[in-house]
């Protein structure tokens, strides 16, 4: 499911987005989407690392990400992260 989001960016982030847009000859929306997806991936990997260290359970990781346990397993498989 895709969601459309409208937001105001901090000046520094807006300049970074503009720099990347010019560098890659891409649309603003593509650059912002890439940054958001990268941030989400980082959160997933940080939570996964905590789970691997035994600090949190897979169930709490799923809850933190707003996913069901089944969806979390699919996400971890997609990202080649061990369960």
N, C-alpha and C positions, 0 to 999 in steps of 0.2 A: 504494500500500500504506500503510495507516494503522498507526501504532504507538501503544500506550498506554504512557505514562510516568508514574511516580510520583516526586515529588521533594520535598525540603524547601527552602523559600525563605528567603533572608536576611530579617531583620525589615523592612528598608526596602523591599525588593521586595514582600514580603507586604502591607505597608501600602499600597503603590502599587496592587497588584492589587485590594485591597479597595476602595480609593477609586474605581478605574475601574469595578469591578463595581457599586458603588452608583450611580455617576454614569450608567452606561449601562443599569442594570437587567438585567445579564447574569450568566451563571453564571461561577464562578471558572475553569472549564475553558475557556470561550470567551475570556476575557481573557488567560489564560496562553498559549493557542494563538496568539492575535493577536500577543502579544509575541514569541513564538518565531519565528513566520513573519516578523515585521518584522526581527528580528535576522538571520535567514537571508537575507532580501532585501538587507539592508545588506552582508553578507559577499559575496553574489553581485555586487553593484554595485562593491564595493571591488576584488574580483578582476578584474572586467571592466575597470575603470579601469586597473589594472596591466597588463592584457593590451593595452589600447589604447595604452599608453605604451611597449609593447615590453619590459616587465620580465619578463613570463612568457608562455608560449605558451598557446593554447587547450587543448592536450593537458594541460599542467600545471594549468590552471584546472579542467579536468574532473576530474583526479585529486584535486585539493584538495577538490573538492565530492563526491567519491565517485561520480561519474557517468561514463558512457561518453561518447565524443565526440559521438555521435548524440544522446544525452540532453541534453548541454550545448547543442547547436544548438537543440533544441526549447525548452529553458528560456530561452535568449536571445531566441528568437522570441516566446515567450509574454510576456516582459517588455519587448518592443520595444527590445532592445539590439542595436546593430549588431555584426556579426561582423567 
